[in-house]
Amino acid sequence: MAAAAAEARLFLEVRKRLQSALLILGDPNEGGLPMDVCITPTSLQMKSPGGCTELWLPAGVRLVPSSCRGLQHVAGDGLHLRLQARAEFCTKPISVFNQSSQAQECCTFYCQSCGEIIIRNRKLLRLLPLPHENWGALVDEWCCHANPFANKPLHPQENDCFTGDCFFLVNLRHDLQQPRPAVTPVERRCLSSENHLKMKPKANTKVICKRCKVMLGETVSSETTKFYMTEIIIQPSERNFPIIPRSQFVQSVIAQCLVELSSARSTFRFTLQGHDGKAYILLWLLNSDSLVIEALESSTSIKKFPLLEDLLKADSSSAWNAVKVLYQPCIKSRNAELASLWESDISVHCLTLPSATCLELLLILSRSNATLPPSLRCMNSFQVAFLKM
């Protein structure tokens, strides 16, 4: 009777700054099959009676076979080993807003989920970041008199776009493609990139896509709308709407936000809350220089490199830059005590997104965690995941 083909697995995480790599060679039968492993600077190959799994590294990534060390067998994973690596591989992340190329141009705002035009042909002359959360206290230190900006909201003019941590502020005009939502009186407080405007809970301020009914943002005044970066794509008007898978877009936007905030503020812990004010996810950024390559299944043919989600298209990327995060879900009162501690910790940064997007992100993190080798899925009671850049 012919032996059934066994599934083999290759998992490689390259740390570009450290010039090191972790290689895991999976064996579903816990060492029950003989394997022949061949490592070259540009490829990996694992042969077993069930077939051959071969992985060619992308251009710019090189391994140093002579540096292999730390060989061990881990139950449920297979063989682990570490080696030196050189990685110059770089993929261009999905830009949430390319200020250098889109300034002075007429732009169109699209719903990312369905492509519906939200604002057509808006000429943006100024693209300005909102101040950080402690800007009011800093102004008090700089001024020898009363703060002239106290309790004065920062509203964009017609050709302005203000950017926060994960949202845009734009001025509404008569050419807005969807009806303005009804706005009840709101309470205005000190503005910042984290908390532009705090509203009374009863205020009906949601901005909904008229085609797919997704929440795009919120109305913050009679003239100003806040659009979340995870829901909107801004493109020069002469370009077509870019079709980007929803999961890929959300991952890229969140990953860029985490990297930029950690670099600017040296903060690595984040609470993701919905627009309803509820905490959904606790995130801890571990590193932002990972390149992850994965090959699944035994076969006599060379495999593509699916990563974190089902990539069945022939033109799918072979390797992805990613950020590595620890996370804990907070839905259904899970981790309530830890969430409370993080909320009171000034070193933890809070990001607000539509509640549905928070659930989408939690699903993405869970899928990523499930695809990792078992020994890499948990760390210090947190779950581990990769977000594609």
N, C-alpha and C positions, 0 to 999 in steps of 0.2 A: 504494500500500500504506500503510495507516494505521500511524503510528509507535506502537511499543509503549509503554505507560505506564511511565514511569521512576519509580523509588522516590525520594522526597525525604525529608529528615530535618530535624527541628528539635530542638536540644538546648540547654537553658538551665540554667545553674547560677547561683543567686543567693546571694551572701554577705550575710547579714542584718546582721552587725555592720559590715562595710565599706560597706554600701549600694552594692554594685557587682554586675554580672552579666556572665557570659561567654555569648555567644550563638554557636552554630555552626549554619549553614544548609548542610545536606548536599546534595551534587550527585553522584550516582553516575557521571555521565559526564565528570567532571573538567572542568567548564566548557563542555561541549559543548551544553548546553541554555540558551536564554535564560530568565532568571528575573525575575519582578517581585516584589520584597520590600516589604512594608508593615508598619511597626512603629508601633503606637499604645500609649498607656499601659496598656491592658488586654488587648491581643491581638497576635498575630504571624500573618502570612499570607505564604505563598510560593506563587506561581503559576508553572507551567511548562506546556509543551504537553501533558504527561502528566496534568495535573490540578492540584488546589489542596490545599495542606495548611494548615490554619488551627488555631491554638491560642489558646484563651481562658485568660487567667491567672486563678488563683483569687482570691477576695475577699481584700483586704489586700495584694496584690502589685501594684505599679505600676512601670512603666518610664518613663524620661525619654528619649524619642526624640531630642531635640536634643543629647544628650550622647554620641552614638555616636562612637567613635574607634577607632583601631587596626585599620582594615579591612584584611584580607589574605586571600589564598587559600592554603590549606594542602592539599597533595596528599593525597588519600585522605579528607579531611574535608569540604572545601568552604570556605565563607566564614566567617572568624572576625571577631568584633567585640566590643568592650566598651562598656558603657554604665552609667549610674547606675540604681539600682533602690531602691525602698522596699518592704520586706517586713514586714508584721505578721502574716503567716500563721503559724499555730501549730496543730499537731495534737497531741493528747494521746498520749504514748507508752504502750505497754503497760506497766502498772505491775507490777513483779515482786513488790512487797509494799507496799501503801498503809498505812503505819503509823498515820496519823491516823484513818483510817476503820475500821480493823479491830482496833484495840486494844479490849480488853474485850468482844469479840464471839466467838461460837463459830464456828470456822473449819473448813473441810474441805480436806484436801490431796488434789489430783488428780494423776495422771500426765498430763502435758501431751500426750503422743503419742496416748493412746487414751481418756482420761477415766476410767480406773479410780480408784476411791476408795482412797487409801492410808491416811489418817487421817481419821476422821469425828468431827465435832462436838468439836473441841478448843478449849477456851476459853483464849485467850492473854492473860495479864494483863501480861506484860512483854515488850517487843520491844527488845532491846539489841544494839548493835554490838560485835563482838569488838575488842580492841585491835590496834594495828598491829604490824608485825614487830619494831620496836625498843622495844617497851614495857618489856621486861625491863631493858634498859640504862638507860632513863629512870628506872625505879624505883630502880635502884642509885644514881643521882645524887640522887634526892630523899630517900632514906632515910639516916639517920645510923647505921643498924645493918644487920644482914644482911637481905637481901630476903625479906620474909615470904611472898611469893607464888612463890618459886623452885620450879620443878618441880611446881607444883600445877595440875592441869588445871581448866579452866573448863567445868563441865558444867551445862546448863540444868536447872531444876527442871520439874515436871510442866506448869506453865502458862507456861513461858518459851519464847522463841524467840530464839536468838542468830544474828546475821547476820554473815557474812564478806564478802569481796569478791565471791564468786560462789556462795555456798552458805548454807544455813540449818542450824542445829543445833537439834534438838528432842529432848525426852525421850520415850523409848518407854513406852507403857503397854499394858495388856492388850487395849485396843480397836484396836491396830494391825491393819489389814485384811489384811496379808500376813504369812506366817511370817517370823520373824527368822532371818537367815542364821547359820550356824555361825561362831563367833568364836574364833580361837585367841589365846593370850596375845600382847599387843602391848607394844611399848616406848613409853612416854610421854615426851614431851619438852616444851620450852617452847611454849606455845600462842600463836597470833596469828591474825589474820584471813587471812594467807597460808598458814600451815602449822599447822593446828589440831592435828594429831596425825600423827606419823610412825610408820609401822608396818613391821614386818618384811615383806619381799616375799612370804613364804609364807602370810601371813595371808589367810584367805578372808573378806573383809568386804563384798563387793558386796551392794547391795540392789537386787533385780530386780523389775520390774513383773510380776505373775503372769499378766497378760493378754497384753501385747505383748512381754514379755521384754526391755524396754529397761532399761539400768542407770540407776537413779534416784539412787543415792548410795552411801554406805559406812557401815558400823557402826564407830564409834570407841570404844565401850565397851559393857558389858552393858546400859546404859540410854540411851545417846545415839546418835543417828543423824545423819549429815550428808547433806542432800539438796541436789543441785546446782540452782541457780536456772533453768538451761536445761531442766530435766526436770520441774519441779513447778510447778503453779499453786495458789495458796492463795486461797480465796474464802470470804466469809461464808457460813455454812451455808444461809441462806435463799435464796441465789442459785443459779442453775443453772450448770453447767459451761460456760465460754465456749469456743466452738470457734474457734480461731485457727490459721491455716496454720502448719505447723512452721517453714518458712523465715522467715516474718515474725516469729514469736516469738523464734527464736534471734538474728536480727539485732537486734531491739529490746533484748533482755537484754544482749547483748555491747556494743552501742553505749552503753547506759546505764552499764554498768560502766566502760567506757573514759572516758566523760565525767566520772563522779564521781571516779575515781581521779586523773585528770589535774588536776582542780580541787583536790582535797584534798592531793595530794602533789607537784604540779608534775612529774609523770613522764608522758612521752608515748610511751615505747617499752615493748612488752609481749612476753613470750614465752608462747604458749599451749601448755601441755603436757597430755598425757593422764594419766589416773589411773595409767597404767603408768610414768609418769616420763619418757616420751619427748617431746621437743619436736616440735610439729607445724607451728606457724606463728609467724613473727616479724611483729609488727604495730607500725606507727608512726602515731600519731594526728596528722593534719595540721590539721584544724579540725572544729568541731562545730556550725557555724552555717550549713550549706549547705541550700538548698532546691533540689531538682533536678526539672526538668520536661522531659519528652521526648515527642515525637510522631513516629511512624514511618509510612511508606508514603504514597504519593500517592493522593489520592481527592478526589472532589468534595464529600465530606461532612466535617464537623468531627470531628477525631480525639480520642479519649481520650488519656490520658497514661501509657502503660505505663512502668514504671521498674524496671529491674534484674531483673525476673522476669516470667513470663507472667501478666498480669492480665487474664483473660478475663471476669470477672464484671462485670455491669452496674453494680454498686454499688462498684467498686474506687475507691480514693482517686485523685484527679486529680493531686496533687502531694505529695511526701513530704519531711519534714525528714530530714536524713541527716548522718552523720559521714563525713568523707573520710579514708581510711587508705592507707598504703603497706603492702605485705605481701610476704613471701617464704615459700614452702612449705619445710618441712624434712623431708618424707617421703622415704623411699628414699635417705637420706643426702644429700639436696640441701642446699646452703648450710650444710654441717656446720661449716666454719671460722667463718662469721659467727655461727652459733648458739652456738658455743663462746665467742666473744668477748662476745656479749650475756649469756650465763649468768654470766660473771665480772664483769660491769659492774653496780655497785650502783645505777645510775640506771635500770636495766631492771627492770620489775616482772613477776613470774611469776604467771600465772593457770592454775589446774588445773581441767579439765573431763573428763567421760568421753571416752575416745578416739574413740568413734563420733561424738560431737558435734563434736570437733575436725575430723574429716573432713567432716562436714556443713557446718561453717563454711567450710572451705577450698573446698568446691564452691560455696557462696554467693558467696564472694569472686571465684572464677573466672568465674562467670556474670555478676557485676556488671562485672568487667573487660572481658569480651567484648562487652558492650553499649555501652561507651563509644566515642566517636569515636577512631580509631586514634592520633591525636596525644596523647590524654590517658591512654593506657593504661600508660605507663611514666614513671618519674621516678627519676633517679639509681640506675639498675639495679634499682629496686623496681617492683613492679606496683601499680597504683592501683585502688581500689574504693570504693564507697559502701555503707554499712550504714544501712538504714532505722531511724529512731528509733521 
